[in-house]
């Protein structure tokens, strides 16, 4: 009986990279659940951008007395309205320690652009699972800003409100690398750009 020796080639010794990430980042149990959470939170950010940009009648463009929606009307960002002025002027409570700082930003064009473009970028990135960790960090920063602007003492809770809940969800999304589940995160993390700059995960 003879034995055939097979010489291992460099190609045969290389294991294929898993679709969900890298060998040192194994697949997370319940990953698809985290993928759903990621998409849902991403939609919250993206819808906020769309509503403010085009006055779609939820937080922007609806007459509070009649309920009539003026789609793409004068309240839309694309028509020159400020998406942040109303909140910064009237939404920041007088009892908050950051009132003067935030109200001083009301009406600033650069604030509107930073706010809107970050909503668009964070929402799109989370929905598609591209740059998920960076997007989650950006989302947490915005939740902290909104919390300190209007909810240091939440109206209906001693300390916990939706901004804190969203921040916790975003932290979980960043921790597990949720872009790999129901998204393009696995492919994104294998690109040369992300391999060179891991912060873009």
C-alpha positions as CSV (number, residue, x, y, z in Angstrom):
1,X,0.0,0.0,0.0
2,X,1.5,3.3,-1.1
3,X,1.0,6.7,0.4
4,X,0.8,9.8,-1.7
5,X,2.2,12.8,-0.2
6,X,0.6,16.1,-1.1
7,X,2.7,19.1,-0.8
8,X,0.9,22.0,0.7
9,X,1.1,25.1,-1.5
10,X,0.8,28.6,-0.2
11,X,-2.5,29.0,-1.9
12,X,-4.0,25.9,-0.2
13,X,-2.8,27.0,3.2
14,X,-4.7,30.3,3.1
15,X,-8.2,30.2,4.6
16,X,-10.9,32.2,2.9
17,X,-12.0,35.3,4.8
18,X,-15.4,34.9,6.4
19,X,-18.2,36.9,4.8
20,X,-19.0,38.6,8.1
21,X,-15.6,40.0,8.9
22,X,-12.1,39.0,9.8
23,X,-10.8,35.9,11.6
24,X,-10.1,37.9,14.8
25,X,-13.7,39.2,14.8
26,X,-15.9,36.1,14.8
27,X,-19.6,36.1,13.9
28,X,-21.8,37.4,16.8
29,X,-24.7,35.4,18.0
30,X,-27.9,37.3,17.1
31,X,-26.0,39.2,14.5
32,X,-29.1,39.6,12.2
33,X,-31.0,41.1,15.1
34,X,-28.3,43.7,15.4
35,X,-28.5,44.2,11.7
36,X,-32.2,45.0,12.0
37,X,-31.5,47.5,14.9
38,X,-28.9,49.1,12.8
39,X,-31.2,49.6,9.8
40,X,-34.0,50.9,12.1
41,X,-31.8,53.5,13.8
42,X,-30.3,54.5,10.4
43,X,-33.8,55.2,9.1
44,X,-34.5,57.5,12.1
45,X,-31.5,59.6,11.0
46,X,-32.2,59.4,7.3
47,X,-35.9,60.3,7.7
48,X,-35.0,63.3,9.9
49,X,-32.8,64.5,7.1
50,X,-35.5,64.0,4.4
51,X,-38.3,65.5,6.5
52,X,-36.3,68.7,7.2
53,X,-34.8,68.9,3.7
54,X,-38.1,68.6,1.8
55,X,-40.8,69.6,4.5
56,X,-42.6,66.2,4.4
57,X,-45.0,67.1,7.1
58,X,-43.8,65.3,10.2
59,X,-41.6,67.7,12.1
60,X,-41.4,70.1,9.2
61,X,-43.9,71.7,6.9
62,X,-47.1,71.0,8.8
63,X,-49.4,73.8,10.0
64,X,-49.9,73.2,13.7
65,X,-53.4,74.7,13.7
66,X,-54.9,73.1,10.6
67,X,-52.7,70.1,10.1
68,X,-52.2,70.9,6.4
69,X,-48.9,69.9,5.0
70,X,-47.1,72.2,2.6
71,X,-44.8,69.7,0.8
72,X,-41.5,71.2,-0.4
73,X,-42.8,74.5,0.9
74,X,-41.0,77.4,2.5
75,X,-40.1,75.4,5.6
76,X,-37.9,73.0,3.6
77,X,-34.2,73.3,3.8
78,X,-33.9,73.2,0.1
79,X,-35.9,76.4,0.0
80,X,-33.6,78.3,2.4
81,X,-35.3,77.4,5.8
82,X,-33.1,76.7,8.7
83,X,-33.6,73.1,10.0
84,X,-32.0,74.0,13.4
85,X,-33.1,77.6,14.2
86,X,-36.5,76.7,15.6
87,X,-35.1,74.0,17.9
88,X,-32.1,76.1,19.1
89,X,-34.3,79.2,19.7
90,X,-37.3,77.6,21.3
91,X,-36.5,73.9,22.0
92,X,-33.7,74.6,24.4
93,X,-35.2,75.0,27.9
94,X,-34.3,78.0,29.9
95,X,-33.3,75.8,32.9
96,X,-30.6,74.0,30.9
97,X,-27.0,74.9,31.7
98,X,-26.1,75.0,27.9
99,X,-29.0,77.4,26.9
100,X,-26.8,80.3,26.0
101,X,-24.3,78.3,24.0
102,X,-27.0,76.5,21.9
103,X,-29.2,79.5,21.3
104,X,-26.1,81.4,20.1
105,X,-25.8,78.9,17.3
106,X,-29.4,79.5,16.0
107,X,-29.5,80.5,12.4
108,X,-25.8,79.9,11.6
109,X,-25.5,78.5,8.1
110,X,-22.6,76.2,9.0
111,X,-24.5,74.6,11.8
112,X,-27.4,73.8,9.4
113,X,-25.0,72.2,6.9
114,X,-23.1,70.2,9.5
115,X,-26.4,69.0,11.0
116,X,-28.0,68.0,7.8
117,X,-25.0,66.4,6.1
118,X,-24.3,64.4,9.2
119,X,-27.9,63.2,9.4
120,X,-27.6,62.1,5.8
121,X,-24.2,60.4,6.2
122,X,-25.0,58.6,9.5
123,X,-28.4,57.4,8.2
124,X,-27.1,56.2,4.9
125,X,-24.1,54.5,6.4
126,X,-26.1,52.7,9.1
127,X,-28.8,51.5,6.6
128,X,-26.2,50.0,4.2
129,X,-23.7,48.9,6.8
130,X,-20.9,50.9,5.4
131,X,-18.6,52.6,7.9
132,X,-21.0,51.5,10.6
133,X,-18.7,52.0,13.6
134,X,-17.8,55.5,12.5
135,X,-21.4,56.3,11.9
136,X,-22.4,55.0,15.3
137,X,-19.9,57.2,17.0
138,X,-21.2,60.2,15.1
139,X,-24.7,59.3,16.1
140,X,-23.7,59.0,19.8
141,X,-22.2,62.5,19.6
142,X,-25.4,63.9,18.2
143,X,-27.4,62.1,20.9
144,X,-25.2,63.7,23.5
145,X,-25.6,67.1,21.9
146,X,-29.4,66.8,21.8
147,X,-29.6,65.5,25.3
148,X,-27.6,68.4,26.7
149,X,-29.6,70.9,24.6
150,X,-33.0,69.9,25.7
151,X,-33.1,66.9,27.9
152,X,-30.6,67.2,30.8
153,X,-33.7,66.7,32.9
154,X,-36.1,64.8,30.7
155,X,-39.8,65.9,30.9
156,X,-41.2,62.5,31.5
157,X,-38.3,60.6,33.2
158,X,-35.8,61.5,35.9
159,X,-32.8,61.0,33.6
160,X,-33.5,58.5,30.8
161,X,-35.0,59.6,27.5
162,X,-34.9,58.5,23.9
163,X,-31.5,60.1,23.2
164,X,-29.9,57.9,25.9
165,X,-31.7,54.8,24.5
166,X,-30.5,55.6,21.0
167,X,-27.0,56.2,22.2
168,X,-27.0,52.8,24.0
169,X,-28.2,51.1,20.8
170,X,-25.6,52.8,18.7
171,X,-22.9,51.8,21.2
172,X,-24.0,48.2,20.7
173,X,-24.0,48.5,16.9
174,X,-20.4,49.8,17.0
175,X,-19.3,47.1,19.5
176,X,-20.5,44.1,17.5
177,X,-19.7,45.6,14.0
178,X,-23.3,45.3,13.0
179,X,-22.6,46.4,9.5
180,X,-21.7,42.8,8.7
181,X,-25.2,41.6,9.3
182,X,-27.9,42.4,6.7
183,X,-25.5,44.9,5.2
184,X,-22.3,45.4,3.2
185,X,-20.0,45.6,6.2
186,X,-18.2,42.4,5.5
187,X,-17.3,43.5,2.0
188,X,-16.5,47.0,3.3
189,X,-14.1,45.8,5.9
190,X,-12.1,43.8,3.3
191,X,-11.5,46.8,1.0
192,X,-8.0,48.1,0.8
193,X,-9.1,51.5,2.1
194,X,-10.5,50.1,5.4
195,X,-7.6,47.7,5.8
196,X,-5.3,50.7,5.6
197,X,-7.6,53.0,7.8
198,X,-9.5,50.7,10.2
199,X,-11.2,53.7,11.8
200,X,-13.5,53.6,8.7
201,X,-15.1,50.3,9.7
